[in-house]
């Protein structure tokens, strides 16, 4: 079984979505094991600098409308994932993302 995790940010604007992603990513950028894995995966030191390049952010986070996020999750399934765990990140960390889940649910059920 191949189970993967995809962090999603329910923002349709690139600037807001990437800002939220950079906040979420910040602690991981300080960890050597994550940095090494991203470098081995084809990212550069420049991609890891200054909170992460747009290229890194867009590769690690699915953001946008519910249908755009669902399309990203479908890509994982088409690439061989048996299960895709979805982590929703909102502007209010530590609060259950009830509305975001309600907005995503119709698309995810069919993804």
C-alpha positions in Angstrom: 0.0 0.0 0.0 1.3 3.4 -0.9 -0.2 6.1 1.3 0.9 9.8 0.8 0.0 13.0 2.5 -0.9 16.2 0.8 -1.2 19.5 2.6 -3.8 21.8 1.1 -4.5 25.4 1.5 -8.0 26.6 0.6 -6.9 30.0 -0.8 -7.4 30.9 -4.5 -5.0 33.8 -4.5 -1.4 32.8 -5.0 0.0 35.4 -2.7 -2.2 34.4 0.3 -1.8 30.7 -0.3 2.0 30.9 -0.6 2.3 33.1 2.5 0.3 30.6 4.5 2.4 27.7 3.1 5.6 29.5 4.0 4.4 29.9 7.6 3.6 26.2 7.7 6.8 25.2 6.1 9.1 27.3 8.2 9.9 24.7 11.0 10.7 22.0 8.4 13.1 24.2 6.5 15.3 24.2 9.6 15.5 20.4 9.7 18.4 18.7 8.0 16.6 15.6 7.1 13.8 17.5 5.2 16.3 19.8 3.5 18.4 16.8 2.4 15.4 15.0 1.0 14.3 18.0 -1.0 17.8 18.5 -2.4 17.9 14.8 -3.4 14.5 15.3 -5.0 15.7 18.0 -7.3 15.3 21.2 -5.5 18.2 23.6 -5.0 19.6 25.5 -2.1 18.0 28.6 -3.6 14.6 26.8 -3.5 15.1 26.3 0.3 16.1 29.9 1.0 14.0 32.8 2.2 11.0 30.7 3.2 11.0 28.6 0.1 10.7 29.4 -3.6 7.4 29.5 -5.4 8.6 26.3 -7.1 9.0 24.5 -3.8 5.8 25.9 -2.3 3.8 24.9 -5.4 5.3 21.4 -5.3 4.7 20.7 -1.6 1.3 22.4 -1.2 -2.0 22.1 -3.1 -3.8 25.4 -3.1 -6.6 27.0 -4.9 -10.2 26.2 -5.5 -11.7 22.9 -4.4 -11.7 21.5 -7.9 -8.0 22.5 -8.3 -7.1 20.8 -5.0 -9.1 17.7 -6.0 -7.2 17.6 -9.3 -3.9 17.6 -7.4 -5.1 14.7 -5.2 -6.1 12.8 -8.3 -2.6 13.2 -9.7 -1.3 11.2 -6.6 -3.8 8.4 -7.3 -2.9 8.3 -10.9 0.8 8.1 -10.0 0.1 5.0 -7.9 -1.0 6.2 -4.4 -3.6 3.9 -2.8 -4.6 6.5 -0.2 -4.1 10.2 0.0 -4.3 11.8 3.4 -5.4 15.4 3.2 -4.1 17.9 5.7 -6.0 21.2 5.5 -4.1 24.3 6.6 -6.0 27.5 7.3 -5.2 31.0 8.5 -6.1 29.9 12.1 -3.7 27.2 13.2 -4.9 24.9 15.9 -8.6 25.4 14.9 -10.5 22.6 13.1 -10.9 23.6 9.5 -14.7 22.8 9.4 -15.7 25.2 6.7 -12.7 24.3 4.5 -13.6 20.6 4.8 -17.2 21.4 3.9 -16.1 23.3 0.9 -13.7 20.6 -0.2 -15.9 17.6 0.5 -18.0 17.5 -2.7 -14.8 17.5 -4.8 -12.9 15.1 -2.6 -15.6 12.4 -2.6 -15.2 12.2 -6.4 -11.4 12.7 -6.5 
